[in-house]
């Protein structure tokens, strides 16, 4: 049985659609592949916003404390690294589980940080919204991580 963690498990260009035996992977395996792409693109988009429009990022997404463009660019580098790693993991299924685990852990820690500062956002409503969206994304990433550990033939 091929697992999602084996790079030889996928013979198609997408890395998510077909197994080496010629059988089609499950819908969950395809969702894992799409989730990896979606989170990869998300990380690159957030990084681009932090680098090229830091004030827009600060006012629309991260209005905590004082704006610091240097720290925004520092954080962007982490997002770029995760984004690139996720996009590589799409093509290399053996990378999916470890990369998804790291991204899930980062999202969980990020959600906890937002919970600690939930009342410090301006406008106020953004604090609870940010925490809730990060917690939901963490749950989605945890599901993707779990599914990525299953053999491609039996992912549900």
C-alpha positions in Angstrom: 0.0 0.0 0.0 1.3 3.5 -0.8 1.1 6.1 1.9 0.7 9.8 1.5 4.2 10.1 2.9 5.8 8.2 0.0 6.8 10.3 -3.0 6.5 7.3 -5.3 2.8 7.0 -4.4 1.7 9.6 -7.0 2.3 9.1 -10.7 0.3 12.0 -12.0 1.7 15.5 -12.5 -0.5 16.8 -9.7 0.8 14.4 -7.1 -2.7 14.0 -5.7 -4.9 12.3 -8.3 -3.5 8.9 -9.2 -1.5 6.2 -7.4 1.4 4.2 -8.9 -0.9 1.3 -9.4 -3.2 3.4 -11.7 -6.0 3.6 -9.1 -7.5 7.0 -8.4 -6.8 8.3 -4.9 -9.7 9.0 -2.6 -11.6 12.3 -2.5 -10.0 13.0 0.9 -6.5 12.5 -0.6 -7.5 15.1 -3.3 -8.8 17.4 -0.6 -5.5 17.1 1.3 -3.7 18.1 -1.9 -6.0 21.1 -2.5 -5.7 22.1 1.2 -1.9 22.1 0.9 -2.1 24.3 -2.2 -4.7 26.6 -0.5 -2.6 27.1 2.6 0.6 27.5 0.6 -1.0 30.3 -1.5 -2.5 31.9 1.7 0.9 32.1 3.3 2.5 33.6 0.2 -0.3 36.2 -0.1 -0.1 37.2 3.6 3.7 37.5 3.2 3.3 39.7 0.1 0.9 41.9 1.9 3.2 42.3 4.9 6.2 43.2 2.6 4.5 45.4 0.0 1.6 46.9 1.9 2.6 46.7 5.6 0.2 49.5 6.6 -2.7 47.8 4.9 -1.8 44.6 6.6 -1.5 46.3 10.0 -4.8 48.1 9.8 -6.9 45.4 8.2 -5.5 42.2 9.7 -3.0 42.8 12.6 -4.0 46.0 14.4 -2.3 45.1 17.7 0.0 47.6 19.4 2.2 49.9 17.3 3.0 49.1 13.6 6.6 47.9 13.2 7.5 47.3 9.5 10.7 45.5 10.4 8.8 42.9 12.5 6.2 42.6 9.8 8.9 41.7 7.2 10.5 39.3 9.7 7.1 37.6 10.1 6.7 37.6 6.3 9.8 35.5 5.9 8.3 32.7 8.1 5.1 32.9 5.9 7.2 32.7 2.7 9.0 29.6 4.1 5.8 27.9 5.0 4.1 28.8 1.7 7.0 27.5 -0.4 7.3 24.3 1.7 3.5 23.7 1.3 3.7 24.1 -2.4 6.6 21.8 -2.7 4.7 19.3 -0.5 1.9 19.3 -3.0 4.3 17.9 -5.6 6.1 15.7 -3.0 3.5 13.8 -0.9 6.2 12.6 1.5 6.6 16.2 2.7 2.9 16.7 3.4 2.6 15.3 6.9 5.7 16.9 8.5 5.0 20.3 6.8 1.3 20.2 7.7 2.2 19.3 11.3 4.5 22.3 11.6 2.0 24.7 10.0 -0.8 23.3 12.3 1.4 23.8 15.4 2.2 27.4 14.3 -1.5 28.1 13.7 -2.4 26.7 17.1 0.3 28.8 18.9 -0.8 31.8 16.8 -4.5 31.3 17.9 -3.4 31.0 21.6 -1.5 34.3 21.2 -4.6 36.0 19.7 -6.7 34.6 22.6 -4.3 36.2 25.1 -4.7 39.6 23.3 -8.3 39.2 22.2 -9.3 42.5 23.7 -6.4 44.5 22.4 -7.3 44.8 18.7 -8.6 48.0 17.2 -11.4 47.8 16.2 -12.4 45.6 19.1 -14.4 43.1 17.0 -11.2 42.1 15.1 -9.8 40.4 18.2 -12.5 37.7 18.5 -12.8 37.4 14.8 -9.0 36.8 14.4 -9.0 34.2 17.2 -12.0 32.4 15.8 -10.6 32.3 12.2 -7.3 31.1 13.5 -8.9 28.4 15.6 -11.0 27.2 12.7 -8.0 27.1 10.4 -6.1 25.2 13.1 -8.9 22.6 13.1 -8.8 22.3 9.3 -5.1 21.9 9.3 -5.3 19.3 12.0 -7.7 17.3 9.8 -5.4 17.7 6.8 -2.5 16.6 8.9 -4.3 13.5 10.1 -5.6 12.6 6.7 -2.1 13.0 5.2 -0.9 10.1 7.4 -3.4 7.6 6.0 -2.6 5.4 3.0 -3.8 7.2 -0.2 -5.9 4.2 -1.1 -8.0 4.4 2.1 -8.1 8.0 3.0 -11.7 8.9 4.0 
